């Protein structure tokens, strides 16, 4: 194995949004063996970079589902943005339908200043209609979104369009599955865009050329690594594009069944250090 691509949320990160000591040690062990370890995440680069820095790790980072690629020193190798025209249409729709949303730009995340209120209203509505709903899971999903940084809160999406021309990922979050499905269908036919799901209750919109798989493939070519020598590990639907370019594809034990079916192997969960388990098996020749 010469290149290992690791998703973050639900994969390298545990449910407390931390990189465990076991995973840290396994990544460093792989690097000492000469294996290039790459983070491939739906998070923005600067957010992922802060998490890896806190863990004492130095890796290339594929951010925003493949829209950006940064090297270990933080130099940007690639950035692919949704057009301003498409961004305006998407954000107008998100606002009209009262979505909590995030816009991933170069140096910050933009979000509506009433975002927490929108999420809480939905949570109250869902739990009232369905008392058996998994409240803790939904709260955990919301807090995972709010934990990213740095945010800039805006009164109107027009402020975002006025401040930047970079829209690497436009993310919508909702506990209402029908609302998410309608939004997905609204933009799925736009040839300029790629849609994926990076977490539960979420869908992401990027430029049509963007995917984690495309970014991993680009880095593999740069490192002169063949597909058979690539291992990809992930837990959600935005990771499947990585599976298609990797000789070894591994789904986390906490991944949805639809993701597990697309992988060669299923490992332990993120709270059981499934990443460390998989890396150690590779290093030990298993």
C-alpha positions as CSV (number, residue, x, y, z in Angstrom):
1,X,0.0,0.0,0.0
2,X,1.4,3.4,-1.0
3,X,-1.5,5.8,-0.4
4,X,-4.3,5.8,2.2
5,X,-7.2,8.2,1.9
6,X,-9.2,8.7,5.1
7,X,-12.5,10.4,5.6
8,X,-12.9,12.4,8.8
9,X,-16.4,12.5,10.3
10,X,-17.6,9.0,11.3
11,X,-14.3,7.6,10.2
12,X,-11.1,9.1,11.6
13,X,-13.1,11.1,14.1
14,X,-15.0,9.4,16.9
15,X,-18.5,10.5,18.0
16,X,-16.9,13.3,20.1
17,X,-15.4,14.7,16.9
18,X,-11.9,13.8,18.1
19,X,-9.0,11.8,16.6
20,X,-8.2,9.0,19.1
21,X,-4.7,8.3,20.2
22,X,-5.0,4.8,18.5
23,X,-5.8,6.4,15.2
24,X,-3.0,9.0,15.6
25,X,-0.4,6.4,16.2
26,X,-1.6,4.2,13.3
27,X,-1.4,7.2,10.9
28,X,2.1,8.0,12.0
29,X,3.1,4.4,11.8
30,X,1.9,4.3,8.2
31,X,3.8,7.5,7.4
32,X,7.0,6.0,8.9
33,X,6.5,3.1,6.5
34,X,6.6,5.5,3.6
35,X,2.8,5.4,3.0
36,X,1.3,8.7,1.9
37,X,-1.7,9.3,4.2
38,X,-4.3,11.8,2.9
39,X,-7.3,13.3,4.7
40,X,-10.4,13.4,2.3
41,X,-13.2,15.1,4.1
42,X,-16.4,17.0,3.5
43,X,-15.2,19.6,6.0
44,X,-13.6,22.8,4.8
45,X,-9.8,22.7,4.6
46,X,-9.2,25.2,7.5
47,X,-11.4,23.2,9.8
48,X,-9.8,19.8,8.9
49,X,-6.4,21.4,9.2
50,X,-7.1,22.6,12.8
51,X,-8.2,19.0,13.8
52,X,-5.1,17.4,12.3
53,X,-2.9,20.1,13.9
54,X,-4.4,19.4,17.3
55,X,-3.7,15.7,16.9
56,X,-0.1,16.4,15.9
57,X,-0.6,15.0,12.4
58,X,0.8,16.4,9.1
59,X,-1.0,15.2,5.9
60,X,-2.2,16.4,2.6
61,X,-5.9,17.4,2.9
62,X,-8.7,17.0,0.4
63,X,-11.4,19.4,1.6
64,X,-15.0,20.2,0.8
65,X,-15.6,16.8,-0.8
66,X,-12.8,17.2,-3.2
67,X,-13.2,20.9,-4.2
68,X,-9.8,21.8,-2.6
69,X,-6.5,20.1,-2.2
70,X,-3.8,21.4,0.2
71,X,-0.3,20.0,0.8
72,X,1.2,19.5,4.2
73,X,2.4,23.1,4.4
74,X,-1.0,24.4,3.6
75,X,-0.4,25.4,0.0
76,X,-3.4,25.1,-2.2
77,X,-3.0,22.7,-5.2
78,X,-6.6,22.8,-6.3
79,X,-9.8,24.8,-5.7
80,X,-12.9,24.3,-7.8
81,X,-15.9,26.6,-7.1
82,X,-19.6,26.6,-8.0
83,X,-20.4,29.6,-10.2
84,X,-21.8,32.7,-8.6
85,X,-25.0,32.3,-10.8
86,X,-25.6,28.7,-9.5
87,X,-24.7,29.7,-5.9
88,X,-27.2,32.5,-6.0
89,X,-30.0,30.2,-7.2
90,X,-29.1,27.5,-4.6
91,X,-28.9,30.0,-1.7
92,X,-32.2,31.7,-2.7
93,X,-33.9,28.2,-2.6
94,X,-32.3,27.3,0.8
95,X,-33.5,30.6,2.2
96,X,-37.0,30.3,0.8
97,X,-37.4,26.7,2.2
98,X,-35.9,27.7,5.5
99,X,-32.9,25.4,5.5
100,X,-30.0,25.6,7.8
101,X,-27.1,26.0,5.3
102,X,-23.4,26.4,5.2
103,X,-21.2,27.8,2.4
104,X,-17.6,26.7,2.4
105,X,-15.3,29.5,1.1
106,X,-11.6,30.1,1.2
107,X,-11.1,31.1,4.8
108,X,-14.5,30.8,6.5
109,X,-17.9,29.1,6.6
110,X,-20.9,31.3,6.0
111,X,-24.2,30.4,7.7
112,X,-27.5,32.3,8.5
113,X,-27.5,34.0,11.9
114,X,-30.8,32.3,12.7
115,X,-29.4,28.8,11.8
116,X,-29.6,27.3,15.3
117,X,-33.2,28.6,15.6
118,X,-34.1,26.9,12.3
119,X,-32.6,23.6,13.4
120,X,-34.4,23.8,16.8
121,X,-37.8,24.5,15.2
122,X,-37.4,21.4,12.9
123,X,-36.2,19.3,15.9
124,X,-39.3,20.3,17.9
125,X,-41.6,19.7,15.0
126,X,-40.2,16.2,14.2
127,X,-40.1,15.1,17.9
128,X,-43.7,16.3,18.4
129,X,-44.9,14.4,15.4
130,X,-42.7,11.3,16.1
131,X,-42.1,10.9,19.8
132,X,-40.1,7.7,19.1
133,X,-37.5,9.6,17.0
134,X,-33.9,9.2,18.0
135,X,-33.5,12.6,19.7
136,X,-29.9,12.1,20.8
137,X,-28.7,11.1,17.3
138,X,-30.4,14.2,15.8
139,X,-28.8,16.5,18.5
140,X,-25.4,14.9,17.9
141,X,-25.8,15.5,14.1
142,X,-26.7,19.1,14.7
143,X,-23.8,19.7,17.1
144,X,-21.4,18.1,14.6
145,X,-22.4,20.8,12.1
146,X,-22.1,23.6,14.7
147,X,-18.7,22.4,15.8
148,X,-17.0,23.4,12.6
149,X,-15.2,26.8,12.5
150,X,-14.7,29.6,11.8
151,X,-18.2,30.7,11.0
152,X,-19.4,34.0,9.7
153,X,-23.1,34.5,10.4
154,X,-25.1,36.5,7.9
155,X,-28.5,38.1,7.8
156,X,-28.9,37.4,4.1
157,X,-27.2,35.2,1.5
158,X,-26.7,38.4,-0.5
159,X,-23.9,39.2,2.0
160,X,-22.1,36.0,1.0
161,X,-22.4,36.8,-2.7
162,X,-21.0,40.3,-2.1
163,X,-18.0,39.1,0.0
164,X,-16.7,36.1,-2.0
165,X,-16.6,34.4,-5.4
166,X,-15.5,31.1,-3.9
167,X,-18.3,28.5,-3.2
168,X,-16.6,25.2,-2.8
169,X,-19.5,23.4,-1.1
170,X,-23.1,24.5,-0.4
171,X,-24.5,22.3,2.4
172,X,-28.1,22.0,3.4
173,X,-29.1,20.4,6.8
174,X,-32.6,19.2,7.8
175,X,-34.3,16.6,9.9
176,X,-37.1,16.5,7.4
177,X,-36.3,13.7,4.9
178,X,-39.0,14.9,2.4
179,X,-37.6,18.4,2.5
180,X,-34.1,17.1,1.8
181,X,-35.4,14.9,-1.1
182,X,-37.3,17.8,-2.7
183,X,-34.2,20.0,-2.5
184,X,-32.0,17.2,-3.9
185,X,-34.4,16.7,-6.8
186,X,-34.5,20.5,-7.4
187,X,-30.8,20.6,-8.3
188,X,-29.9,17.0,-9.3
189,X,-30.6,17.8,-13.0
190,X,-28.3,20.7,-13.1
191,X,-25.3,19.6,-15.2
192,X,-23.0,22.2,-13.6
193,X,-23.4,20.6,-10.2
194,X,-22.5,17.4,-8.3
195,X,-24.7,16.4,-5.3
196,X,-23.7,14.0,-2.5
197,X,-24.4,13.3,1.1
198,X,-21.5,13.7,3.6
199,X,-23.5,12.9,6.8
200,X,-27.0,12.1,8.0
201,X,-29.6,14.9,7.5
202,X,-27.2,16.6,5.0
203,X,-26.7,17.0,1.4
204,X,-23.9,18.9,-0.4
205,X,-23.7,20.7,-3.7
206,X,-20.4,21.2,-5.5
207,X,-19.1,21.9,-9.0
208,X,-19.7,19.1,-11.4
209,X,-16.0,18.2,-11.6
210,X,-15.7,17.8,-7.8
211,X,-15.6,14.5,-5.9
212,X,-13.4,12.9,-3.3
213,X,-12.6,10.2,-5.9
214,X,-11.4,12.7,-8.5
215,X,-9.2,14.4,-5.9
216,X,-7.7,11.1,-4.7
217,X,-7.0,10.1,-8.3
218,X,-5.3,13.4,-8.9
219,X,-3.0,13.0,-5.9
220,X,-2.3,9.4,-6.9
221,X,-1.1,10.5,-10.3
222,X,1.1,13.2,-8.6
223,X,2.6,10.6,-6.3
224,X,2.9,8.1,-9.1
225,X,0.7,5.6,-7.2
226,X,-1.4,3.0,-9.1
227,X,-5.0,2.3,-8.1
228,X,-4.1,-1.2,-6.7
229,X,-1.9,0.6,-4.1
230,X,-4.6,2.9,-2.9
231,X,-6.7,2.2,0.2
232,X,-9.8,4.4,0.9
233,X,-11.7,4.4,4.2
234,X,-15.0,6.1,4.7
235,X,-18.5,5.9,6.2
236,X,-20.9,7.8,4.0
237,X,-22.1,8.3,0.4
238,X,-19.6,11.0,-0.4
239,X,-16.9,8.4,0.1
240,X,-18.1,6.0,-2.6
241,X,-16.3,7.9,-5.3
242,X,-13.0,7.2,-3.4
243,X,-13.9,3.5,-3.3
244,X,-14.1,3.4,-7.1
245,X,-10.5,4.6,-7.6
246,X,-9.0,2.5,-4.8
247,X,-7.7,-1.0,-5.0
248,X,-8.8,-1.5,-1.4
249,X,-12.1,0.1,-0.2
250,X,-13.1,-0.1,3.4
251,X,-16.4,1.0,4.9
252,X,-16.7,1.8,8.6
253,X,-18.8,-0.4,10.8
254,X,-21.1,2.6,11.5
255,X,-21.6,3.2,7.8
256,X,-25.1,2.9,6.2
257,X,-25.7,-0.4,4.5
258,X,-25.8,1.3,1.1
259,X,-22.2,2.4,1.7
260,X,-21.0,-1.0,3.0
261,X,-22.3,-2.6,-0.1
262,X,-20.0,-0.5,-2.2
263,X,-16.9,-1.4,-0.2
264,X,-14.7,-4.5,-0.4
265,X,-14.5,-4.8,3.4
266,X,-16.3,-3.5,6.5
267,X,-14.1,-2.7,9.5
268,X,-14.9,-1.7,13.1
269,X,-16.8,1.5,14.0
270,X,-15.3,4.9,14.4
271,X,-15.7,4.6,18.2
272,X,-13.8,1.3,18.0
273,X,-10.8,2.8,16.2
274,X,-11.7,1.2,12.9
275,X,-9.1,3.3,11.0
276,X,-6.3,2.1,13.3
277,X,-7.5,-1.5,13.0
278,X,-7.5,-1.2,9.2
279,X,-4.1,0.6,8.9
280,X,-2.4,-1.9,11.3
281,X,-3.7,-4.9,9.2
282,X,-2.2,-3.3,6.1
283,X,1.1,-2.6,7.8
284,X,1.2,-6.2,9.1
285,X,0.6,-7.5,5.6
286,X,-2.9,-8.7,6.2
